[in-house]
Amino acid sequence: MKEWGVAADIRKILSDDSGSLSSKRVLSVGWGGSVLGVWVYTSLHTGTVATIPWEVCGLVLSLGGITAAGKWGEKPPER
């Protein structure tokens, strides 16, 4: 079954080089999307731009850093 274009792109982003889903990437995208969703919801319902605590920013950024470092670490050794 052929995947629709956007679904194939999302699968490519969330997959490692071998093609299987990477739990680090799914976790990072899930946290980032959740924080963004809560922030947009809160901002729209209060009518102001909501603040994001530094602890939440640090968590999301550290997950992004772990994911970026993991991409480098997933590469098989060159021969």
FIMI-274776 format. One record per atom (N, C-alpha, C, O, CB): atom name; z, y, x. Coordinates in steps of 0.1 Angstrom, whole numbers, plus 5000, padded with zeros to 4 digits. Glycine has a CB too. Example, Ala and Ser with C-alpha at 12.3 -4.5 7.8 and 13.67 -1.06 7.14 Angstrom:
2
{N; {5078; 4943; 5132}}
{CA; {5078; 4955; 5123}}
{C; {5078; 4967; 5132}}
{O; {5085; 4967; 5142}}
{CB; {5090; 4955; 5113}}
{N; {5071; 4978; 5128}}
{CA; {5071; 4989; 5137}}
{C; {5079; 5000; 5129}}
{O; {5080; 5011; 5134}}
{CB; {5057; 4994; 5141}}
//
This chain:
79
{N; {5000; 4988; 5008}}
{CA; {5000; 5000; 5000}}
{C; {5000; 5012; 5009}}
{O; {5008; 5014; 5018}}
{CB; {5012; 5000; 4990}}
{N; {4991; 5021; 5006}}
{CA; {4990; 5034; 5014}}
{C; {5000; 5044; 5009}}
{O; {5001; 5047; 4997}}
{CB; {4975; 5039; 5013}}
{N; {5007; 5050; 5019}}
{CA; {5017; 5060; 5016}}
{C; {5010; 5073; 5013}}
{O; {5000; 5076; 5019}}
{CB; {5028; 5061; 5027}}
{N; {5016; 5081; 5005}}
{CA; {5011; 5095; 5002}}
{C; {5014; 5103; 5015}}
{O; {5023; 5099; 5022}}
{CB; {5018; 5101; 4990}}
{N; {5006; 5113; 5018}}
{CA; {5006; 5121; 5030}}
{C; {5020; 5126; 5034}}
{O; {5024; 5124; 5046}}
{CB; {4997; 5132; 5029}}
{N; {5027; 5132; 5025}}
{CA; {5040; 5138; 5028}}
{C; {5050; 5126; 5031}}
{O; {5058; 5128; 5041}}
{CB; {5045; 5146; 5017}}
{N; {5050; 5116; 5024}}
{CA; {5059; 5104; 5026}}
{C; {5057; 5098; 5040}}
{O; {5066; 5095; 5047}}
{CB; {5058; 5094; 5015}}
{N; {5044; 5097; 5044}}
{CA; {5041; 5092; 5057}}
{C; {5046; 5101; 5068}}
{O; {5051; 5096; 5079}}
{CB; {5026; 5090; 5059}}
{N; {5045; 5114; 5066}}
{CA; {5051; 5124; 5076}}
{C; {5066; 5123; 5077}}
{O; {5071; 5124; 5088}}
{CB; {5046; 5138; 5072}}
{N; {5073; 5122; 5066}}
{CA; {5087; 5121; 5066}}
{C; {5091; 5108; 5073}}
{O; {5101; 5108; 5080}}
{CB; {5093; 5122; 5051}}
{N; {5085; 5097; 5070}}
{CA; {5088; 5084; 5076}}
{C; {5086; 5085; 5091}}
{O; {5094; 5080; 5099}}
{CB; {5079; 5073; 5071}}
{N; {5075; 5093; 5096}}
{CA; {5073; 5094; 5110}}
{C; {5084; 5102; 5117}}
{O; {5088; 5099; 5128}}
{CB; {5059; 5101; 5112}}
{N; {5089; 5112; 5110}}
{CA; {5100; 5121; 5115}}
{C; {5113; 5113; 5117}}
{O; {5120; 5114; 5126}}
{CB; {5102; 5133; 5107}}
{N; {5115; 5104; 5107}}
{CA; {5128; 5097; 5106}}
{C; {5128; 5084; 5114}}
{O; {5138; 5077; 5115}}
{CB; {5132; 5094; 5092}}
{N; {5116; 5080; 5119}}
{CA; {5115; 5067; 5126}}
{C; {5115; 5069; 5141}}
{O; {5111; 5080; 5146}}
{CB; {5102; 5061; 5122}}
{N; {5119; 5059; 5148}}
{CA; {5119; 5059; 5163}}
{C; {5105; 5055; 5167}}
{O; {5096; 5053; 5159}}
{CB; {5130; 5050; 5169}}
{N; {5103; 5053; 5181}}
{CA; {5090; 5050; 5186}}
{C; {5085; 5036; 5182}}
{O; {5073; 5034; 5182}}
{CB; {5091; 5051; 5201}}
{N; {5095; 5027; 5179}}
{CA; {5090; 5014; 5174}}
{C; {5087; 5013; 5160}}
{O; {5082; 5003; 5155}}
{CB; {5102; 5004; 5177}}
{N; {5089; 5024; 5152}}
{CA; {5085; 5025; 5138}}
{C; {5096; 5022; 5128}}
{O; {5094; 5023; 5116}}
{CB; {5074; 5015; 5136}}
{N; {5108; 5018; 5133}}
{CA; {5120; 5016; 5124}}
{C; {5128; 5029; 5122}}
{O; {5128; 5037; 5130}}
{CB; {5129; 5004; 5129}}
{N; {5134; 5029; 5110}}
{CA; {5142; 5041; 5107}}
{C; {5154; 5043; 5117}}
{O; {5160; 5033; 5121}}
{CB; {5148; 5041; 5093}}
{N; {5156; 5055; 5122}}
{CA; {5166; 5059; 5131}}
{C; {5178; 5064; 5123}}
{O; {5177; 5074; 5116}}
{CB; {5161; 5069; 5142}}
{N; {5190; 5058; 5124}}
{CA; {5201; 5062; 5116}}
{C; {5206; 5076; 5121}}
{O; {5211; 5084; 5113}}
{CB; {5213; 5052; 5118}}
{N; {5204; 5079; 5134}}
{CA; {5208; 5093; 5138}}
{C; {5200; 5103; 5132}}
{O; {5205; 5114; 5128}}
{CB; {5206; 5094; 5154}}
{N; {5187; 5101; 5130}}
{CA; {5178; 5111; 5124}}
{C; {5181; 5112; 5109}}
{O; {5181; 5123; 5104}}
{CB; {5163; 5107; 5126}}
{N; {5183; 5101; 5102}}
{CA; {5186; 5101; 5088}}
{C; {5199; 5109; 5086}}
{O; {5200; 5117; 5077}}
{CB; {5187; 5087; 5082}}
{N; {5209; 5106; 5094}}
{CA; {5222; 5113; 5093}}
{C; {5220; 5128; 5095}}
{O; {5226; 5136; 5088}}
{CB; {5232; 5107; 5103}}
{N; {5212; 5132; 5105}}
{CA; {5210; 5146; 5109}}
{C; {5203; 5153; 5097}}
{O; {5207; 5164; 5093}}
{CB; {5202; 5148; 5122}}
{N; {5192; 5147; 5092}}
{CA; {5185; 5154; 5081}}
{C; {5193; 5154; 5069}}
{O; {5193; 5164; 5061}}
{CB; {5171; 5146; 5079}}
{N; {5201; 5143; 5066}}
{CA; {5209; 5143; 5054}}
{C; {5220; 5154; 5055}}
{O; {5222; 5161; 5045}}
{CB; {5216; 5130; 5053}}
{N; {5227; 5156; 5066}}
{CA; {5237; 5166; 5067}}
{C; {5231; 5180; 5066}}
{O; {5236; 5189; 5059}}
{CB; {5244; 5165; 5081}}
{N; {5220; 5182; 5073}}
{CA; {5213; 5195; 5073}}
{C; {5208; 5199; 5059}}
{O; {5210; 5210; 5055}}
{CB; {5201; 5195; 5082}}
{N; {5202; 5189; 5052}}
{CA; {5198; 5191; 5038}}
{C; {5209; 5194; 5029}}
{O; {5208; 5202; 5020}}
{CB; {5190; 5180; 5034}}
{N; {5220; 5187; 5031}}
{CA; {5232; 5189; 5022}}
{C; {5238; 5202; 5024}}
{O; {5241; 5209; 5015}}
{CB; {5242; 5178; 5025}}
{N; {5239; 5206; 5037}}
{CA; {5245; 5220; 5040}}
{C; {5236; 5231; 5034}}
{O; {5241; 5240; 5028}}
{CB; {5247; 5222; 5055}}
{N; {5223; 5229; 5036}}
{CA; {5214; 5239; 5030}}
{C; {5214; 5239; 5015}}
{O; {5214; 5250; 5009}}
{CB; {5199; 5235; 5035}}
{N; {5215; 5228; 5009}}
{CA; {5216; 5227; 4994}}
{C; {5228; 5234; 4989}}
{O; {5228; 5242; 4979}}
{CB; {5215; 5213; 4989}}
{N; {5240; 5231; 4995}}
{CA; {5253; 5237; 4990}}
{C; {5252; 5252; 4993}}
{O; {5257; 5260; 4985}}
{CB; {5265; 5231; 4998}}
{N; {5247; 5256; 5004}}
{CA; {5246; 5271; 5007}}
{C; {5237; 5278; 4997}}
{O; {5241; 5289; 4993}}
{CB; {5241; 5273; 5022}}
{N; {5225; 5273; 4994}}
{CA; {5216; 5279; 4984}}
{C; {5223; 5279; 4971}}
{O; {5223; 5290; 4964}}
{CB; {5203; 5271; 4984}}
{N; {5229; 5268; 4966}}
{CA; {5236; 5268; 4953}}
{C; {5247; 5278; 4953}}
{O; {5248; 5286; 4943}}
{CB; {5241; 5254; 4951}}
{N; {5255; 5279; 4963}}
{CA; {5266; 5289; 4963}}
{C; {5261; 5303; 4963}}
{O; {5266; 5312; 4956}}
{CB; {5275; 5286; 4975}}
{N; {5251; 5305; 4971}}
{CA; {5245; 5319; 4972}}
{C; {5239; 5323; 4959}}
{O; {5241; 5335; 4955}}
{CB; {5235; 5320; 4983}}
{N; {5232; 5315; 4952}}
{CA; {5226; 5318; 4939}}
{C; {5236; 5321; 4928}}
{O; {5235; 5330; 4920}}
{CB; {5216; 5307; 4935}}
{N; {5247; 5313; 4928}}
{CA; {5257; 5314; 4918}}
{C; {5267; 5325; 4920}}
{O; {5273; 5331; 4910}}
{CB; {5265; 5301; 4916}}
{N; {5269; 5329; 4932}}
{CA; {5278; 5341; 4935}}
{C; {5270; 5354; 4935}}
{O; {5276; 5365; 4934}}
{CB; {5285; 5339; 4948}}
{N; {5257; 5353; 4937}}
{CA; {5249; 5365; 4938}}
{C; {5249; 5372; 4952}}
{O; {5244; 5383; 4954}}
{CB; {5253; 5375; 4928}}
{N; {5256; 5366; 4961}}
{CA; {5256; 5371; 4975}}
{C; {5253; 5360; 4985}}
{O; {5252; 5348; 4981}}
{CB; {5271; 5377; 4978}}
{N; {5250; 5364; 4997}}
{CA; {5247; 5354; 5007}}
{C; {5261; 5348; 5012}}
{O; {5269; 5354; 5017}}
{CB; {5240; 5360; 5020}}
{N; {5262; 5335; 5009}}
{CA; {5274; 5328; 5012}}
{C; {5276; 5326; 5027}}
{O; {5266; 5325; 5035}}
{CB; {5275; 5314; 5005}}
{N; {5288; 5326; 5032}}
{CA; {5290; 5324; 5046}}
{C; {5292; 5309; 5049}}
{O; {5297; 5301; 5040}}
{CB; {5303; 5331; 5051}}
{N; {5288; 5305; 5060}}
{CA; {5289; 5291; 5064}}
{C; {5300; 5290; 5075}}
{O; {5298; 5297; 5085}}
{CB; {5275; 5284; 5069}}
{N; {5310; 5282; 5074}}
{CA; {5321; 5281; 5084}}
{C; {5315; 5276; 5097}}
{O; {5306; 5268; 5098}}
{CB; {5332; 5272; 5079}}
{N; {5321; 5281; 5108}}
{CA; {5317; 5277; 5121}}
{C; {5318; 5262; 5124}}
{O; {5310; 5256; 5131}}
{CB; {5324; 5285; 5132}}
{N; {5328; 5256; 5117}}
{CA; {5329; 5242; 5119}}
{C; {5317; 5234; 5114}}
{O; {5313; 5224; 5120}}
{CB; {5342; 5237; 5112}}
{N; {5312; 5238; 5102}}
{CA; {5301; 5232; 5096}}
{C; {5288; 5235; 5104}}
{O; {5280; 5225; 5107}}
{CB; {5298; 5237; 5082}}
{N; {5286; 5247; 5109}}
{CA; {5275; 5250; 5118}}
{C; {5276; 5241; 5131}}
{O; {5265; 5236; 5135}}
{CB; {5275; 5265; 5122}}
{N; {5287; 5240; 5137}}
{CA; {5289; 5232; 5149}}
{C; {5286; 5217; 5146}}
{O; {5279; 5211; 5155}}
{CB; {5303; 5233; 5154}}
{N; {5290; 5212; 5135}}
{CA; {5287; 5198; 5131}}
{C; {5272; 5196; 5130}}
{O; {5266; 5186; 5135}}
{CB; {5294; 5194; 5119}}
{N; {5265; 5205; 5122}}
{CA; {5250; 5203; 5120}}
{C; {5243; 5205; 5133}}
{O; {5234; 5197; 5136}}
{CB; {5246; 5214; 5110}}
{N; {5247; 5215; 5141}}
{CA; {5240; 5217; 5154}}
{C; {5242; 5206; 5164}}
{O; {5233; 5202; 5172}}
{CB; {5244; 5230; 5160}}
{N; {5255; 5200; 5164}}
{CA; {5257; 5189; 5173}}
{C; {5249; 5176; 5169}}
{O; {5245; 5169; 5177}}
{CB; {5272; 5186; 5174}}
{N; {5248; 5174; 5156}}
{CA; {5240; 5163; 5151}}
{C; {5225; 5165; 5155}}
{O; {5219; 5155; 5159}}
{CB; {5241; 5161; 5136}}
{N; {5220; 5177; 5154}}
{CA; {5207; 5180; 5159}}
{C; {5205; 5178; 5174}}
{O; {5195; 5173; 5178}}
{CB; {5203; 5194; 5156}}
{N; {5215; 5181; 5182}}
{CA; {5215; 5179; 5196}}
{C; {5215; 5164; 5200}}
{O; {5208; 5160; 5209}}
{CB; {5226; 5186; 5203}}
{N; {5223; 5157; 5193}}
{CA; {5224; 5142; 5195}}
{C; {5211; 5136; 5192}}
{O; {5206; 5127; 5199}}
{CB; {5236; 5136; 5186}}
{N; {5205; 5141; 5181}}
{CA; {5192; 5135; 5177}}
{C; {5181; 5138; 5187}}
{O; {5173; 5130; 5191}}
{CB; {5187; 5141; 5163}}
{N; {5181; 5151; 5192}}
{CA; {5171; 5154; 5203}}
{C; {5173; 5146; 5215}}
{O; {5164; 5142; 5222}}
{CB; {5172; 5170; 5205}}
{N; {5186; 5145; 5219}}
{CA; {5189; 5137; 5231}}
{C; {5185; 5122; 5229}}
{O; {5181; 5115; 5238}}
{CB; {5203; 5138; 5236}}
{N; {5188; 5117; 5217}}
{CA; {5184; 5103; 5214}}
{C; {5169; 5101; 5215}}
{O; {5165; 5090; 5219}}
{CB; {5190; 5100; 5200}}
{N; {5161; 5110; 5211}}
{CA; {5147; 5109; 5212}}
{C; {5143; 5106; 5226}}
{O; {5134; 5098; 5229}}
{CB; {5140; 5121; 5206}}
{N; {5149; 5114; 5235}}
{CA; {5146; 5112; 5249}}
{C; {5151; 5099; 5254}}
{O; {5144; 5092; 5262}}
{CB; {5152; 5124; 5257}}
{N; {5162; 5095; 5250}}
{CA; {5168; 5082; 5254}}
{C; {5162; 5070; 5248}}
{O; {5163; 5059; 5253}}
{CB; {5183; 5082; 5251}}
{N; {5154; 5071; 5237}}
{CA; {5147; 5060; 5231}}
{C; {5135; 5055; 5238}}
{O; {5130; 5044; 5236}}
{CB; {5144; 5063; 5216}}
{N; {5129; 5064; 5246}}
{CA; {5117; 5060; 5253}}
{C; {5119; 5049; 5262}}
{O; {5129; 5048; 5270}}
{CB; {5112; 5073; 5261}}
{N; {5110; 5039; 5262}}
{CA; {5111; 5027; 5271}}
{C; {5109; 5032; 5285}}
{O; {5101; 5041; 5288}}
{CB; {5102; 5016; 5267}}
{N; {5114; 5025; 5295}}
{CA; {5112; 5029; 5309}}
{C; {5097; 5027; 5313}}
{O; {5091; 5018; 5309}}
{CB; {5121; 5021; 5319}}
{N; {5093; 5037; 5321}}
{CA; {5079; 5036; 5325}}
{C; {5078; 5025; 5336}}
{O; {5087; 5023; 5344}}
{CB; {5074; 5050; 5330}}
{N; {5066; 5019; 5336}}
{CA; {5064; 5008; 5346}}
{C; {5053; 5012; 5356}}
{O; {5050; 5005; 5365}}
{CB; {5060; 4995; 5340}}
//
